[in-house]
Structure formats: structure tokens, C-alpha cells
Amino acid sequence: MSDSITMYQVDAFTQQVFGGNPAAVMIFDKWPQESLMRAMAMENNLSETAYLRPAKAHELNSFDYELRWFTPAAEVDLCGHATLASGHVLFQHVGVSQQTIRFKTRSGMLTVTQLASGMLELDFPATELTSVSVPTALIGGLGVEPQEVWLGFDYIAVMANEDEVRRLKPDMKALRQLPERGVVVTAKGTTHDFVSRCFFPKLEVNEDPVTGSAHCQLAPYWQAQLNRGNVLTGQQLSTRGGVIECEVIGSRVKLRGHAVTYMTATVHLAL
């Protein structure tokens, strides 16, 4: 393995740099040690670093690339914006010519398709939610009691309106004590179908700018609540902000957005 490798930093779910959610993307011919992947993710200090390995000849019937995602604290099962960023790198920098790229991941087979509009489309599994009682620690962490709480792979806290979501100033130390991955706060939107903010202090990501995986939970919920058809738009009210177009199709959710490259760099590794 080479002692240097190219790293791309891509802003996902935005058409302008400094918007959306930044992710680092690195491509290895073979997997490095997991300890090195964790160390690089910590060094990058982004919400996600995506690592790609191209399929070997005998694997090409099954997938095109294997994909793994690391926060500064842990490897995760699903990440939307870093998958979008990975597709962007492969299409724009590596020169992949096929319209759809298949990724083998811990969440099964995921795809990224390049659309004629210039948007990229992710095909992800929808997450079924279960209604739960409001945890006391969640109220303490948010500083306000949600109207209702659902459980997917995060807590989904439904608030009264968009302003209530926007004004939240959570106690991250309190939210860190909750057993699930994170907390997604949402409400019906004013200019978009729904809005959200996403907090993952356990993963060393206090507030994620734009979270694709959260929309695998939010899109089915709001599609049922709003009864406006299968296509909705979600706006994430972080400082950087971003918009995700969502389409609910049975047990799958298609997430569509743009991505732009902020930086291409050379990482030097002592291997």
C-alpha cells in the first residue's frame, strides 16, 4: 500500500461550498487497519469520513465498491451525506461512467445514481418507527417536552412548529446519556414539508449539519402525516443548512441532493 493517498472533502446536500454537510472520502485498494481508519476520521474531525474499496474482479457481479463510514468516535451503520459525497467523488474525480454505482455496506446494498438534472439520488432503506413514551432525560436534554416521541435508530422528537425546532439549545451532556445513537428533532415546515435538527453527541457530533440517514426515518413519518404523495422536501435547520428531496417507495427511501468539492489533498501515511 502506498504511503500517500488522495483525500477529497465534499460538501453534500448543497450547491455551494461551506453549505450542506462536509465529508471526507478516501479510496483504498485494500482495507487498512481499522485503527488507522479510526485515527484518520478523528484527525479529519468531520462528522463522517467515508472509506471506499473497489470490488475485485470476482465481486463485480455483486457490487462496485465497498463503503464504510466513520465518525471521530465510531464506525456507523448508515450515513447519507458521506454516501452522496462518495458518489460525487467517483463520478466527478475518478471518472466512473456508469449511471448507478452499487455500494456494499453494513446496511446492505445502497446505490447512488447520477440524474440528468445534476442531482445525485441515494436509494436507502426506510426505517419503521415505534411510538414510545417521552424519556425524562430527553426532556432535560432538549429543555422542552416534545408533542410525541418515536424510536427508530434515533429518538425522533416531534415539536409543535418550526420555530420551536429552530430555537432549541440542547444540553449535549444530557443527550449523551440517552441509550440510542442520537436525537432527531422535527416539525412541520413552513417553506418545506418538514424541518429537522440532528444531535449525536455520543458520536462526537454535537449537531450534524445535514443528515441523510435521519431522513430515512423522517420521510416515511411525514409522508404518512401530511398525506401529500410520496415526494417531500426536508430542510435541516443547522447553521450550514441543507435541503433533501425525499421519495418514499414502499420499504425504501430515495434521497436526492447536490454535492460540491471543497478540497483535494494528499494524506501521508506511515504504513
C-alpha positions in Angstrom: 0.0 0.0 0.0 1.3 3.5 -0.9 2.4 5.8 1.9 0.3 8.6 0.4 -3.3 8.7 -0.7 -5.7 11.3 -2.1 -8.4 12.6 0.2 -11.4 14.6 -1.1 -13.5 16.8 1.1 -17.0 17.3 -0.3 -19.9 19.4 0.9 -23.1 17.3 0.4 -26.7 18.3 0.0 -25.7 21.8 -1.2 -24.8 23.5 -4.4 -22.3 25.9 -2.7 -19.1 25.3 -0.7 -19.5 26.0 3.0 -23.1 24.8 2.9 -24.6 21.3 3.5 -22.6 18.7 5.3 -18.8 18.1 4.8 -17.5 14.6 4.4 -14.0 13.2 3.7 -13.7 10.5 1.1 -10.7 8.2 0.6 -10.3 5.2 -1.7 -8.1 2.3 -0.8 -7.2 -0.8 -3.0 -7.4 -2.9 0.2 -8.7 -2.1 3.6 -6.1 -0.5 6.0 -6.1 -1.4 9.7 -9.3 -0.4 11.4 -7.3 1.5 14.0 -5.8 3.7 11.1 -9.3 4.4 9.7 -10.5 5.5 13.2 -7.4 7.6 13.6 -7.8 9.3 10.2 -11.5 10.0 11.0 -10.5 11.6 14.3 -7.8 13.6 12.6 -10.3 14.9 9.9 -12.7 15.9 12.7 -15.7 15.8 10.3 -19.0 14.2 11.1 -18.1 11.4 8.7 -15.1 10.1 6.8 -16.1 7.6 4.1 -13.7 4.8 3.0 -14.1 3.0 -0.3 -12.6 -0.2 -1.7 -13.3 -1.1 -5.3 -14.7 -4.5 -5.9 -12.2 -7.2 -7.1 -12.9 -8.9 -10.4 -14.8 -11.8 -8.8 -17.0 -9.4 -6.8 -18.2 -7.2 -9.7 -21.4 -9.2 -10.2 -22.5 -8.2 -6.7 -21.2 -4.7 -6.1 -19.0 -1.9 -7.4 -17.4 -0.6 -4.2 -17.4 -1.5 -0.6 -18.2 1.5 1.6 -17.6 2.2 5.3 -18.3 5.3 7.4 -16.5 6.6 10.5 -17.3 9.5 12.8 -14.5 10.8 15.0 -15.7 8.3 17.6 -17.1 5.2 15.9 -17.9 3.3 12.8 -21.6 3.7 11.9 -24.2 1.6 10.1 -25.6 4.2 7.8 -24.6 7.7 6.6 -26.4 9.5 3.8 -24.3 12.6 3.2 -21.0 10.7 3.1 -22.5 8.2 0.6 -23.6 11.2 -1.6 -20.1 12.6 -1.3 -18.6 9.2 -2.3 -20.8 9.1 -5.4 -19.8 12.7 -6.2 -16.1 11.8 -6.0 -16.5 8.7 -8.1 -18.5 10.5 -10.8 -16.6 13.8 -10.8 -13.0 12.8 -9.9 -12.5 9.1 -10.6 -14.4 9.2 -13.8 -16.9 6.5 -13.3 -19.1 6.5 -16.4 -22.0 4.2 -15.4 -25.2 6.0 -14.2 -25.6 4.0 -11.0 -22.9 2.9 -8.5 -23.6 -0.1 -6.1 -22.2 0.1 -2.6 -21.8 -2.9 -0.3 -22.3 -1.6 3.2 -23.3 -2.6 6.8 -26.8 -1.6 5.8 -27.0 -3.8 2.8 -26.8 -2.8 -0.9 -27.1 1.0 -1.4 -26.9 2.9 -4.7 -26.1 6.3 -5.9 -27.5 7.4 -9.3 -26.4 10.4 -11.3 -29.5 12.2 -12.6 -29.8 14.3 -15.8 -30.6 17.3 -13.5 -27.2 17.1 -11.9 -28.6 15.8 -8.6 -27.4 12.6 -7.1 -30.1 10.1 -5.9 -29.5 7.7 -3.0 -31.6 4.5 -2.6 -31.7 3.7 1.1 -33.8 1.5 3.4 -36.8 3.2 5.1 -36.8 3.0 8.9 -40.0 1.9 10.7 -40.7 3.9 13.8 -42.2 2.8 17.1 -44.2 5.2 19.3 -42.6 5.5 22.8 -43.2 7.4 26.0 -41.1 10.6 26.3 -37.9 9.8 28.2 -37.3 12.2 31.1 -33.6 12.6 30.0 -34.8 13.7 26.6 -36.9 16.5 28.1 -34.0 17.5 30.2 -31.6 17.5 27.2 -33.9 19.4 24.9 -35.2 21.8 27.5 -38.8 21.4 26.2 -41.2 18.5 26.1 -41.9 17.2 22.5 -45.5 16.6 21.4 -44.6 12.9 20.7 -41.5 10.7 20.5 -40.8 7.9 18.2 -37.9 5.4 18.1 -36.0 4.3 15.0 -32.3 4.1 15.3 -32.5 7.5 16.8 -35.1 9.2 19.0 -37.5 11.2 16.8 -38.9 14.1 18.8 -41.9 15.9 17.1 -42.3 19.5 18.1 -45.2 21.9 17.8 -43.8 24.1 15.0 -40.7 25.1 13.0 -39.8 28.0 15.3 -39.6 25.6 18.3 -37.1 23.4 16.4 -35.1 26.4 15.4 -34.8 27.9 18.9 -33.6 24.7 20.6 -30.4 25.0 22.7 -29.9 21.3 23.8 -27.8 20.2 26.7 -25.4 17.8 24.9 -24.1 16.3 28.1 -27.7 15.2 29.0 -28.4 13.9 25.5 -25.2 11.9 25.6 -26.8 9.8 28.4 -29.6 8.5 26.2 -29.2 4.9 25.0 -29.8 5.5 21.3 -27.4 6.8 18.6 -28.9 10.3 18.7 -31.9 12.7 18.8 -33.6 14.0 15.7 -36.0 16.9 16.4 -38.6 17.7 13.7 -41.7 19.6 12.9 -44.0 20.5 10.0 -42.2 23.1 7.9 -43.4 26.5 6.6 -41.5 26.6 3.2 -40.6 22.9 3.1 -42.7 19.9 4.0 -40.8 19.3 7.3 -37.8 20.6 9.1 -35.3 18.9 11.5 -32.2 19.3 13.6 -30.0 16.3 14.5 -27.8 15.8 17.6 -25.3 13.0 18.0 -23.1 13.9 21.0 -22.3 10.2 21.6 -20.6 10.1 18.2 -18.7 13.3 18.9 -21.0 15.2 16.5 -23.0 17.6 18.7 -25.1 18.9 15.8 -24.9 17.3 12.3 -25.4 19.9 9.5 -27.4 17.7 7.1 -28.2 14.1 7.9 -29.3 11.7 5.1 -29.8 8.8 7.4 -32.2 10.8 9.6 -34.4 11.3 6.6 -34.8 7.6 6.2 -36.8 7.9 9.4 -38.4 11.3 8.8 -39.6 10.9 5.3 -41.9 7.9 6.0 -43.2 9.6 9.1 -44.1 12.9 7.4 -45.4 11.1 4.3 -48.0 9.4 6.5 -48.8 12.6 8.5 -49.1 15.0 5.6 -50.7 12.7 3.0 -49.2 14.8 0.2 -48.0 12.0 -2.0 -44.7 10.2 -1.9 -42.3 13.1 -2.7 -41.4 15.6 0.1 -38.7 18.0 0.9 -37.0 18.3 4.2 -34.9 21.3 5.4 -32.3 20.8 8.1 -32.1 23.9 10.3 -28.4 23.7 11.2 -26.1 26.7 10.8 -24.8 25.4 7.5 -28.3 24.2 6.4 -29.4 22.0 3.6 -32.4 20.6 1.7 -33.1 16.9 0.9 -35.7 15.8 -1.6 -37.2 12.5 -0.4 -39.3 10.0 -2.2 -40.9 7.1 -0.2 -41.3 3.9 -2.2 -42.5 1.1 0.0 -39.6 0.0 2.2 -37.1 2.2 0.5 -36.5 6.0 0.6 -34.8 7.9 -2.3 -32.9 10.9 -1.2 -31.8 13.5 -3.7 -29.3 16.4 -3.5 -26.3 18.1 -4.9 -22.7 18.0 -3.8 -19.6 20.2 -4.4 -15.9 19.5 -3.9 -14.2 21.8 -1.4 -10.7 20.3 -1.2 -8.5 17.7 -2.7 -5.5 16.8 -0.6 -2.7 14.3 -0.2 -2.6 12.3 3.1 0.8 11.0 4.0 0.7 7.7 6.0 3.5 5.8 7.6 2.4 2.2 6.7 
